[in-house]
Amino acid sequence: MRIEIDDPARPDVRALLDEHLRDMYALSPAESVHALDVDGLKRPEVTFWTVRNGDLLLGCGALKELDPTHGEIKSMRTPAALRRMGAGRAVLAHLIAVARERDYSRLSLETGSMVTFAAAQRLYESFGFVPCEPFGEYRPDPYSLFMTLSLGD
């Protein structure tokens, strides 16, 4: 597996992000969907990576800087047909390593609160993320679970 900074507008990546957005809108009301589109992933405060096996896209993830000490994980996704191959775990480990390199003291994320998101929740918990209050511009939402990981010593 190869993880590298990539362009979210690449055709195969765009297709994966479109799948992600379709799923999020199918599972949650529009006001509870916080997934970024291609333009959102190209913003200067966001760094976007893909994980590939050769030319095969296995997944993606992004890191958004909220402030100099706090980052947010965005757009974690693996194609439905290619799950359980370790790509999500590899991207998450990479994002955490980059957050540490950037000297963030905290890394947070928002994911769905419903049973459909249980596998994602378990993945985050396995890396030490714990539930937290809404952060940044988020507000309490019954469709959202907010999680954070302290990166302090």
C-alpha positions in Angstrom: 0.0 0.0 0.0 1.2 3.5 -0.9 -0.1 6.6 0.9 0.5 9.9 -0.7 -0.9 13.4 -1.0 -3.3 13.4 -4.0 -5.7 15.5 -5.9 -9.3 15.0 -4.8 -10.4 15.9 -8.4 -8.8 12.9 -10.0 -11.6 10.8 -11.6 -11.3 7.7 -9.5 -11.0 9.8 -6.3 -13.9 12.0 -7.3 -16.0 8.8 -7.8 -15.1 7.6 -4.3 -15.9 11.0 -2.8 -19.2 11.0 -4.7 -20.0 7.6 -3.2 -19.2 8.9 0.2 -21.5 12.0 -0.2 -24.3 9.9 -1.6 -24.1 7.5 1.4 -23.9 10.4 3.9 -27.0 12.1 2.5 -28.9 8.7 2.4 -28.1 8.1 6.1 -28.5 11.6 7.6 -30.6 14.7 7.1 -28.7 17.3 4.9 -28.1 19.6 7.9 -26.2 16.7 9.6 -23.9 15.9 6.7 -20.4 17.3 7.4 -18.5 15.5 4.6 -16.4 17.8 2.4 -16.8 17.9 -1.4 -13.9 18.2 -3.8 -13.7 22.0 -3.4 -13.7 21.7 0.4 -10.9 19.2 0.2 -8.8 21.6 -1.9 -8.9 24.4 0.7 -5.5 25.5 2.0 -6.1 24.3 5.6 -6.8 20.7 4.3 -4.3 18.1 3.2 -5.7 15.1 1.3 -4.2 11.7 0.9 -5.1 8.5 -1.0 -4.0 4.9 -0.3 -3.4 2.8 -3.4 -2.2 -0.7 -4.3 -0.6 0.0 -7.7 -3.2 2.0 -9.6 -6.1 0.6 -7.5 -7.6 3.2 -5.2 -8.2 1.6 -1.7 -9.2 4.7 0.2 -8.7 8.3 1.2 -8.5 10.6 4.2 -7.8 14.2 5.0 -6.4 16.3 7.8 -7.9 19.8 8.4 -6.0 22.3 10.6 -8.5 23.9 13.0 -5.8 25.9 14.8 -2.0 25.4 15.3 -2.6 22.8 18.0 -5.8 21.0 16.8 -6.5 19.0 13.7 -9.6 17.3 12.4 -9.8 14.1 10.4 -12.0 14.4 7.3 -13.2 12.2 4.4 -12.0 8.9 5.7 -13.4 6.5 3.1 -12.8 3.1 1.5 -14.8 1.8 -1.5 -17.6 -0.5 -0.3 -16.2 -3.3 -2.5 -12.7 -3.0 -1.0 -13.2 -2.8 2.7 -11.5 -5.0 5.3 -8.1 -4.8 3.5 -6.5 -2.5 6.1 -6.6 0.7 4.0 -8.7 2.6 6.5 -6.4 1.6 9.4 -3.3 2.5 7.3 -4.7 6.0 6.4 -5.8 6.7 10.0 -2.3 5.7 11.3 -0.8 8.0 8.7 -3.1 11.0 9.6 -2.2 10.5 13.3 1.5 10.4 12.5 1.2 13.7 10.4 -0.7 15.3 13.3 2.1 14.4 15.7 4.7 15.8 13.2 2.7 19.1 13.0 2.8 19.2 16.9 -0.9 19.1 17.3 -1.9 18.4 20.9 -5.3 17.1 19.8 -6.9 15.4 16.8 -10.7 15.2 16.6 -13.3 13.9 14.2 -17.1 13.7 13.6 -18.7 10.5 12.5 -22.2 9.2 12.4 -23.9 8.1 15.6 -26.0 5.4 14.0 -25.3 1.6 14.0 -24.3 1.9 10.3 -21.1 3.7 11.6 -20.2 1.1 14.2 -17.2 -0.2 12.3 -15.8 3.3 11.9 -16.4 4.0 15.5 -14.6 0.8 16.5 -11.6 1.7 14.2 -11.3 5.1 15.9 -11.6 3.7 19.4 -8.9 1.1 18.6 -6.5 4.1 18.1 -7.5 5.7 21.4 -10.2 8.2 20.2 -12.8 8.8 22.8 -16.2 10.6 22.6 -16.1 14.3 23.2 -18.3 17.4 23.0 -18.7 19.1 19.7 -15.6 21.1 18.7 -14.8 23.8 16.2 -18.0 25.0 14.5 -20.0 21.8 15.2 -23.1 21.9 17.4 -24.8 19.0 19.2 -26.5 16.8 16.7 -28.2 13.4 17.3 -26.8 12.1 14.0 -23.2 12.9 15.0 -20.7 11.3 17.3 -17.7 13.6 18.1 -14.4 11.9 19.1 -11.0 13.2 20.1 -7.5 11.8 20.7 -5.0 13.6 22.9 -1.5 13.7 21.3 0.2 15.1 24.3 3.1 13.3 26.0 
